[in-house]
Amino acid sequence: MKDREILGILLEFGFHEIKKYIHSGFAAKLSEKFDIVWLAIDKGSPQFDSYFRDTGYPLIYFHAKDFRQSDSKIEARNQAIRRNWMISKNLGAFHNYSKVKSKSYRSYIIGSDLLKKIYERKAIRQTRELYLSNQLEEVLREYRVEHLLATGYASVFAKSSFVTADKLSIKTWYLVNSWKDLYINNFLPFDFLNGIFVWSEQMKRDYLYHMPYLDKNKIHVSGNPTFDVLKGSEPAHSRSHYAKKYGIPERADWILYTMMPPGLINDEIETVKFVANDLLQHYTPQEKVIIVRKNPNHSTDEFANMTLPLNTVIAEHYCTFDRDNDMIIQSPEGEQEWIDLLHHCAISLSVPSTVTLEFLTLNKPVINIGFGPDGKPDPRVNQHFEAGFYKPILSHQLVKKVENISNLTKCIISLNEIRNNTEEKPANEKLGSDVILSHLLR
């Protein structure tokens, strides 16, 4: 009987990878055909350690100090050129925590097609030379790794892992971690990957436009395996369970408000209160309730002593955030409550985010707000709507953009009408994990 092949998986992001591999069942699906070796930078998180060791597969730690500490001059220039190239072409460059620069003459000069082509080639060649790692080579050899899968490409750890694996003739695979990735850093510094897994045909076209050196035949549309757990799912706990837990009417329409990471906007809770008070002018707390889910980057006690409108509650916070090591961990109970609330809530209300995709996976409506605590358009939020990854989704019938508080109630009414006439998606929808597994096994 042939031994099972060994799949090495890079772990860099904590919260997102626990969702992607553990909570979604993706790791369990991969383990049906492969033995796994987890490879991670040690950030000193016992919860993270437990999640991945509990799979029964080895977790090998590395230390950040053992790798190159900064980008080369060529890499830095390449990034500057690419950022300006995106700006000059109105491609929706994005950053979570700061405002993206406006277009200028400098953007056109520095971001020219010619400079972009020259420096991306230089950076690709240099990446192969700079990031080989003897330490990684020893581990990959020791564990007889035959495939390497990662969801990041910009970090020193990811670059070192990919180029070292390629040197050893290990098959290398990249799975898009976030739809924001391309618009934050649109440079995959490898031209040797065996496969790239993207979420949609549009994403495939976007990756090829930004990086024409990629082989279109090696880019596969898999969807996002993180969402597999939602397809055909049912809530673990009833509405009555959460109605009792949070002291809210069971028969009310529950509106799920998901907060942004603190950074670009730090007064978002005031926007929440403003929205809640506006709703109270049209609906009683027995009709509409806002459940606020804090961002994983928030602290447990944030807003704990704040007086909120009668129609607003803040959900339990199941996340711990280690700011020094940039590590977020959510408990299994927190992940289950999140899935349950996706099912039980009638509408998502938030600034544009991945939550939109999770609601749409369940065929549920989304309202994206573009105003601040004064109810007027907020320029700080606008770049979220203008981001290249988000623009196309605004044409979906279940997604509405509201830039002024005066339009919110009308939008809720129209979405309720659409929701009542929308059928649920079939439970047999293709799973991202199945698509990825089929390519790994070829």
Summary of the structure (lengths in Angstrom):
residues: 442
radius of gyration: 22.6
end to end distance: 18.3
largest distance: 69.9
contacts: 1387
relative contact order: 0.13
helix: 43%
strand: 16%
